[in-house]
Amino acid sequence: MDYQFTGESEHWEAVYSYKATEIWGKKGRQATHSSKDNYVLTLKYKGSLEELSSMKHLEYSYETSSSKGSKREDYPAPPSEKVFTTSGSSVNGAMKNKDEMIKIHVKWDDNDESFELRNKTK
């Protein structure tokens, strides 16, 4: 499985790239099954880097039907990029469905926006 969920809000756009593999086997007379998956969440500010120059804190989170996560970054100096990434993987975890809707929440300083990501390649 290889899915790409995308979406955007007024100030942000995001891509959640998801890859999963199922492994079927046999142990004696019994069928075996395992899976492994990984994801990369890429968040991009739609405005100019100069607009982020006063940003001191960025926190973003995602939530799927089977998992959630968040990342917080502090900026004592202005950020040097307007693209932010987090990633992860699991073994034998619940796998994402192609029709999954992923909730994204972004908070930067006193601003916040929420939006949804959907799979565009069905």
C-alpha positions in Angstrom: 0.0 0.0 0.0 1.2 3.4 -0.9 -1.1 6.3 -0.1 -0.6 10.1 -0.2 -3.1 12.2 1.9 -3.1 15.9 1.1 -4.9 19.0 2.3 -4.5 22.7 3.2 -5.8 25.5 5.3 -5.4 29.3 4.8 -1.7 29.3 5.8 -0.6 25.7 5.7 -0.5 22.7 3.3 0.4 19.2 4.3 1.2 15.8 2.8 1.0 12.6 4.8 2.9 9.9 2.8 2.1 6.4 4.0 3.6 3.1 2.9 2.7 -0.4 4.3 3.6 -4.0 3.6 1.8 -7.1 4.6 3.8 -10.3 4.9 1.9 -13.6 4.7 3.6 -16.8 5.5 3.2 -20.3 6.9 4.6 -21.8 10.1 3.9 -25.5 10.0 0.2 -25.8 9.1 -0.7 -22.4 10.4 -0.8 -19.3 8.2 1.1 -16.3 9.6 0.6 -12.6 9.0 2.7 -9.5 9.9 2.8 -6.0 8.7 5.1 -3.0 8.8 4.4 0.6 7.8 5.9 4.0 7.9 4.8 7.6 7.4 6.2 11.0 6.7 4.2 14.1 7.5 5.4 17.2 5.7 3.9 20.6 6.6 4.6 23.7 4.5 3.9 27.3 5.3 2.2 28.9 2.2 3.4 32.4 2.8 6.9 33.8 2.7 9.7 32.8 5.1 9.8 36.5 6.2 6.3 36.1 7.5 7.6 33.4 9.9 10.6 35.4 11.1 8.9 36.4 14.3 7.6 32.9 15.1 8.9 31.6 18.4 6.9 28.3 18.7 5.4 25.8 16.3 3.3 22.8 17.3 1.5 20.5 14.9 -0.4 17.3 15.4 -2.1 14.6 13.3 -4.8 12.1 14.2 -5.9 9.1 12.2 -8.4 6.4 13.1 -5.7 4.3 14.6 -2.9 6.7 15.7 -1.9 10.2 16.6 1.2 12.2 17.2 2.5 15.7 17.6 5.7 17.7 17.4 6.7 21.0 19.0 9.6 23.2 17.9 10.9 26.3 19.6 12.7 29.0 17.6 15.0 31.3 19.7 16.1 32.6 16.2 13.9 32.9 13.1 13.3 29.6 11.3 15.5 29.1 8.3 12.9 27.0 6.4 9.1 27.0 5.9 8.9 23.2 5.6 8.5 21.0 8.7 8.6 17.2 8.9 7.9 14.4 11.3 8.0 10.7 10.6 7.5 7.3 12.2 7.0 3.6 11.7 5.4 0.5 13.3 5.4 -3.2 13.1 2.2 -5.2 13.3 0.2 -2.1 14.0 -3.2 -1.1 12.6 -2.9 -0.2 8.9 -4.3 2.9 7.4 -7.3 2.7 5.0 -7.2 4.4 1.6 -10.4 6.3 2.6 -8.9 7.5 5.9 -9.4 11.2 6.8 -6.4 12.6 8.8 -7.0 15.6 11.0 -4.2 18.2 11.2 -3.9 20.9 13.8 -1.2 23.6 13.6 -0.5 26.2 16.2 2.2 28.9 15.7 2.5 31.5 18.4 -1.0 32.9 18.9 -2.4 31.5 15.7 -4.0 28.1 15.0 -5.6 26.3 12.1 -7.1 22.8 11.7 -7.8 21.0 8.4 -8.2 17.5 7.0 -6.1 15.4 4.7 -7.6 13.0 2.2 -6.2 10.4 -0.1 -6.1 11.8 -3.7 -4.8 8.5 -5.3 -7.6 6.0 -4.8 
